[in-house]
């Protein structure tokens, strides 16, 4: 009998997103991607605009959810994360922390949950501090990156005499430093009020070799974050044939290619109560709160972490606790994007990240499934 874990979310349209992260040893990785792999880990600084303007451009605090999901998508150990919260000054800062345990991730996420908001905004302040943190706290063997979550607009305190020209000059200096140090800036534009300065954010990302994204819903976060990881590793995405769901329990098969996989993450997002069932390749139910699997949750997603999963096909089944007629009579389609099968023939160095990006949509309920492989 399958063990079912119920997870309760805020009311609204149900969205399921599953993100799978697999960590594999060096000998099993393909040579085609080896040329792209430069390091064995990531050093990331998450930069959040916490000015009062975010009360309208980010009413639901998507930035907080994005930062926490980014942290949960990382492996159990090895990567380093720092956090900067800014207005027209650095309001709060978390120095680079090397993740060694669940407690380290919890510490980072607790810090994010405690962030408040304040007056005025200067994007250059946040970017400059992030570059400074990486210059002084990054691991030379890791790949540095910055993820900026903002609406891209400045709002200066007139009593301080700060001008746009001064801010632009400071930002230009930080961009030059980032370019010299090989630090890409990925921007996530928060646009709930339609006042996003998308050109400024896109230009910042382009100048530093990052990418720019726009969202006004947490539903987009898994795809955005997966694309950030994929771009950072310089990997491409290949599409596979579609699969049709039946409108009740929606089952996803996750293939663990061999017994050398170290870790797998499955992330589920829903704004309504959902039931989750997971079975291993032998057909045994997996306890989602055991030494074999760990469950972490936030207000818009849940992440199941499998430790040293056995080789074979794992089955994830998810459904909402309540279903309307339109959900039960409507079918959904998953379009999988897979890189692993295209690269599998030869080895890749440890640290390479492979991304699989499926998409699953329904009428009243829509599902989007992303699978991200880290090797």
N, C-alpha and C positions, 0 to 999 in steps of 0.2 A: 504494500500500500504506500502510495506517495505521501510524503510529509508536506503539508501546506503551511506556508508562512504568510500571514496577512499583514499588509503594510497600508497605513491610512495616510491620505494626502488631502490637500485642500480641494474644495468642490470645483467643478469645471470640467472641461473636455479632457478625457483620458488620453494620455500619450505614453506609449511605452518605448523606451530606448534601451537597447542592450549594447554595451561596449565591452568587447572581449580583449583582454591584453594577455598575450602569451610571452613568457620569457624563456628563451632557449639558449643552450650553451653554444659556443663558437663553432664547434665542429659540424653542427647541423644547419648552418646558415648558408644561403646561396651566394655564389661569387658575384653575380650580376649586381647585387646591392652592396657588395663589399666596398666597391669603389666610392660609394656614397657615405659609408660609415667612417666617422672620424674619431669618435670617442666612445667611452663606455658608459657615460652618464650625462645628465642634464643639470645645469645650474640655472634656475629660473627665478626672476624677480617679477612678482605680480604687482602691478601698479593700478590703484583704484582712485578715481576721482570721487571724493566724498563731500563735495561742495553741496550747498542747498539746491543748486539747479538739478541735481540728481533726483530730487523729490518728484520732479515731473518727467525727466528723461529716463529715470530708472526707478519707477514707483515700486516695483516688486522686488527690488534689490537683486536683479539678475546678476550684477557684478559679483555679489557675495557667493551666489550659487555657482557661478563660473569658476571662481577661484577655488572653492571647495571641491568641485568636480575635478578640476585640474590636478589637485593634490591627491584625490582618491584614485585617479587614473595612473599615477606614478607607481612604480614597484614598491615593495615593502621596504627595501633598503637601497641606499646608494646615492640617490639624487639629492640635490640641495635646493631649498626654496627660501626666498626672502619675500617680504611684503612691504609695500609703501602705500600709505593712504595720505592723499594730499588735498589741499584747497589752494590757497595762494602761498601756503607753506606746508612743510611736512607735518601732518597732524599726528600720525603714529607710524611706527616702523618696527618691523621684525627682521632682525639680522639673519643672514643666511644660516639655515638649520639643515644639517645633514639628516635625512630621514633614516632612522634605524629601527623604528618600531611603530606600532599603531598609536602609541602615546605621542610620538612626535607629530604624526598627522593630526591627531586630536588637538594638540597644542596650537598648531597652525590654524586649524578650523575654528577653534575657540577664539583665537585672536581676531579672525575675520568677523565672527558673530558679534564682537564687542565694538566694532567700528561705528562711530557716530558721524554726523554731518555738520558742516559749518559754512560760514559765509565766504564768498570770493573763490576764484579759481585761476590757476596758472599752470597750464599743462607742462611748461618747461621745468617747473619745480619737481614734479613727479618723475619725469624722464631723467633729469640730471641726477637725482638721488639714486635711481635704479642703476644707472651706469656706474656711479660711485661705489655702490654696494658690490657690484660684480668686479670692479677693478681691485677691491680690497678683500673680498671674501670668497671669490670663485676658486674652484679647483682647476688647476691648469690642464688636467686630463679630461675635464668635462666640457661639454658644449654649452656656451652661455646663451641666454635668450631673455627677452623682456616681453611680458604680455600686459598691454595697457587697456584698461576698461574705462571708457569716458564718453562724454558727448562731444568732445573736441572743442568746446567753447571756453573762452577766457572771460573772466569778470574781475577786474582789478579794483582794489581798494583805493579810491581816489585820494584819500588822506596820506597814502604812502608815496604817491607820485609815480607809481609804476606805469609804464607805457607798453603798448603792444610791440613797439620796435625793440624795447629792451628784452621783452619776453622772447621775441623771435630770434634775437641775437644769442640769448642763452640757450635756446633750443637748438640753434644751428651748431653751437659749440658742442653740445651733448651728442648730436647726430654725428658730427665728425669723429668724436671720440668712440662712439659705437661702431662706426665704419672701420676705424683703425683697429679696434679690438675684435672685430668679427662678431658683433652682438646684434642680431636681428631684433627688431621691435615688431611684434604682432599686435594689431589694434582691434579691439572689439567695440564698435560704436553702439551706444545705447540710445535708442531712438523712440522711446514711448510717446514723446510729445511732438515728434516730427521736426525737431529743431537741431538735428545732428549736423555738425560741421564735418561732413564726410570727406571733403576734399583735404582738409588739414590732416585727418587721421590716415587717409590713403597715402598722402605724400610722405608722411613720417615713416610708414611701413615700407614704402617703395625705396626711399633713400637708404634704409638700413638693411634691405634684403629680406624683410618680413612680408606679411600679407595683412590685408585689412578686411574686416568682416562687419556686418551690421545686423542687429537684432533688436526686437522688442518683446521677445518671449523666451523663457528658459527652454522651450522645446528645441530651439536651435543649437543649444550648447554642445551636445555630444558631437554633432557634425562639425561645428566650428572647431572644437578642441581637437578632434581627430584630424582635421585638415591641418591644424597648426603642427601637431606632432608629425604628420606625414611630410609636410613641407620642410620642416626642420631637418628631417632625415633625407630630404631630396629623393623621395620615392614616388612612383606613379601608381595609379589605381586602374585595375582592369575589371570590367563588368562580367558577371556570370548570369546565366538564365534566371528568370523570375520564378517564384514559388507562390502558389495561392493558398491563403488561409481559409478556414471554414466558418469563421464568425463566432466560435465558442472559445475554448482554450486554444490559444495560438502557440504552436510548438516551433521552437527553433533548435536545429541540430548544430552543435558546436563540435567540430572535429579537432581533437588533440592529436597531432600527427605522430607522436612517439612518446616514450616514457621518460624523456629527458626534459619535458616542459617543467619549469620551476614554479610558475604562477599564472593564474588566469583570473581576470576580473570581468564580471558581468554586471552592467549598470542598468537599472530599470527606473524610468521616470513616469510618474502618473499623478494627476490632480484628483483622482478618485481612489477609493480603496481597491487594492488588487490582491490577487492570490498568486503566489509564486510556488512552483514545484520544480525540483531539480533532481535528476537521476544520473548516476554515473554509467559508464559503458556496460557494466554488468547488470544494469537494471535496478540497482539498489538506490533507495531514496537517500538523499544527502541532507543531513541536518545543517541548517543555515547558521547555526551558532555553535560550532564545534571546532576542534583542532583542524578539521579538514576544510571547513568553510567559515568565513567571517562575513557578517552583514553590517554595513555602516549605512546610515541614513541622513538625509537632509530634508528640507521642506519640499523639495521638488524632485528628488531622486533617491534611489537606494542602490548600493553597490555590494554585490556578493563577490568575495575574494576566495578563490580556490587555491590551496597550497599543494604543490606537487601532484596535480591531477593525473590519473592514469590515462594511458593511451586509448584512443577510441572515440566514439560518438557520445557526447553528453547531450541530454535533452532538457531544455528549458521550456516550461509551459507557464503562461501568464494569462490571466483574465481579470476583468473587473468584478467586484462583488455584486454589482447591479448592472444589468444590461437592458437597454431599450430595444424595442422591436427593430428599429432601423439598424442597430448594431448587430443584432443576432441574424438578420436576414442579409446583411451586406458582407461581401467578401473583401479581403484585402490582398494586396500583392506586395511581395518582398522582392526587391531588385538588389541582388548581392554584388558587391564589387570586391574582387579578390586579387591579392598580389602574391600570396604564398605559393600557389600552384604554378605560377609563371616563373618563380625564381628558385624553386626547390632543388633542381638538379645539382647545384654546386654550393660550396660553403660560403658564409658571410661572417664578418667579425662580430664579436659580442658588442652589443650597444645599438645595432641597427634596429629601426622600428619599421614594422610593416603594417599598413593600414587596410582594413576591409570596410567599405562603406555601403551597407545596404539601406534600402528605403522601403517603409511599409506604411501605407495610408488607408484609413477608413473614412466613412462619411461622418457619422456622429462621433465615433471614436477613431482617432488615427494613430497608427503605430509607425515609428521610424526606428530602424534597428541599425546600429553602427557597430562594426567589429574592428577592433584595433589590435594589431599584433605587435608586441615589442619583443625583440630578440636580443 
